[in-house]
Amino acid sequence: MPATTDPFAPLTGFFIDANIAPVVPRVIKGADMPEPYRGLLVSDHDMTPTLERFHGGKLHLNVLGQSLRGDEYRRQVVLLDARERAVEFGAIHIHLEALPAAIRQPVLAGKRPLGGLLIENQVAHRSQPSVYFAVLGNAAINRPLQQDGAGELFGRCNTLIADDGRAIAEVVEILPRINP
């Protein structure tokens, strides 16, 4: 299945499925993103190893919601560090047919982030960020990110692409507020 033309589709689908009014991201240029978010988000690197370096250890998942229709797997997750602190909210659409058979079950098991599984299993791929944004989180994003009060959150829309050019996944990645 080809990648969607709406980079926010994984996030919008999450809100539609949950019958929640979607948030409205404000698109920004990567150069206008404040630090430390720019250093984490504005690159063609996978977020999992980037966040693992930043937070000093392996990350694991808490799957908030998921659906599987044929080879199309959608899930909403929060990535957590070893102390159970939220380090990313993600809404992702994974094309299982684009993955090697050996990692499809670990993806569906929902213990490790997709990027971590791809790297650990030496699946050649690349990240292709398309949009950087700021958004005011709602309860559906703030609660899993362990955020209190109002304030902008920063994120990106990214596509993971296999060596053969097929989309492995489209993902919307949102970081919690980070105190310098």
N, C-alpha and C positions, 0 to 999 in steps of 0.2 A: 504494500500500500504506500503511495507517495506521501511525503511529508505535507502537512497542512500549510495553507498559505497564511493563516492567522497564528502568529507566534505565541499569542496568549491563550490559544485553544485549550491546552491542558488545564490551565487555571480556571478559565471560564466554564469548562465542562464540569469541574469540581463543584462550582457554585450552583450550576443548573441542577446537577444530580442531588445536591443537598437542599435544593429549594431555598437558596440564600441569594440575596441581591449581590451581584458581582462587584468587586472593587474596581475602581477605574485607575489603572496605572498612568503615570505621567512619564512619557518617553523622554529620556535625557541622553545627551552625548556622553560617551565613555569618558572623555576628557573633563566633563563637568561633574563627574561623580566624585564625592568627597572621599578622602582617605579615612579609614583603612579599606573601605569598600572597593575603591578603584583598584587597589592592589590585589584584592581577592577576586573580583568579578570581571574586570576589564582585561581579558586575555583569552587565548584559545586553549587554555589548560582545562583539564577536567576539574570539577569542583571538589570531588572527594579527596584526592591527594592534596589539593591546595588547602582545604580546610583541615585535613589531618596534620599537615605541617604547622599551620597557624595555631591549632589548638593542642598540638603535642601528643597525638595518639590516634589510634584507630577509632572510626566512627561506626555506629550501628543505627538501625532503622527502628522507628515506630511507625507502622502502617496505620494511617488514619482512616483510609477508605480505599477500596479497590474494586475493579470489575474486569472480567475476562470474557471476551467474545471472540471465539476462534483463536487466532494468533495475535489479537489486539488486546494488550494488557494495560490498563490505566490504574494508576494509584496516586494517592496523596500521602506524603510521608513527612516526618520530621526526622532529621539526622541529629543524633545525640552523641555527646562525647562520653568518656568513661565515667564521668561523675553525673551523667544523665542531664547535662545542660544542653538545651536546644541550640544547634549551630546553623541549621538551615531548614526552611520549609520548602518542600518541593511538590509540584504537580507534574506528573510525567505520563507520557503515552509511549509505551514500549512495543515495538514490532518484533514479536518473538521469532518470526520466520527469518529475521535478519541476524539472529544470534546462533552461534554454534549450539548444537543439541545438548552438549555437556553442561552448558550454564543456564539453560532454560529453567530447570527445576530450582537451582539456587536463586535465580531471580524471583520466581514465584514464591519461594520460601520467605522472602522479605526480611532477611536478617542483615544483609550487607547492602550498601548503596550500589546501584548499577555500575557507576564508574569504578568503584573498588573491585567489583567482580570482573569487569572487563580487563583491568590492569593485572589483577592477580592471575587471571587465566590467559594472559598474553593475547587478548583479542585485539588485533590491529584496528584502530579507529582514530577519529579526530573530532575535536569539538569545534563547532561553528556557531559562535554567538551571533545573534541577529539584532537584538534590541536590549538596551539597558534602560532601567526605569526606576522611578520612585513611586511608592504607593502608601497611602494611609491604611494600615492594617485594620481589619475588622475582627470580630471575636473568633471567626473561623481560622484566621491566620495568627492573631496575637496569642490566643490561648496555647496552641501547640508550641509556639516560639517562646513561651513563658515571658511575654511582654505585658507590662502594665501601662495604662495611660495612652494618650495619643502621641503621635510622632511618626515621621516618615520612616519607611523601611526601603531598602534598596535591593535590586535584583537584576536578573537577566533572563532572557529567553535564549535557549541554546538547543542545537541539534547535534546529536552524536551520530557520526556517519562512519559506516564500515568502509574498508578499503575498496570494495566493489562499487561504492557510491550510494548504496542503499541507506536510508535512514534507519538507524537502530532505535532512536528515541528522540522525541521532542520533549523538552523539559523547561519549566518555569522555576527558577531558583530564587528564593527570597531569604535574605540574611536578617537576623535579629539586630537590634541596635547594639553596637559594640562600644563600650566605654574605653577610651584610649588610656 
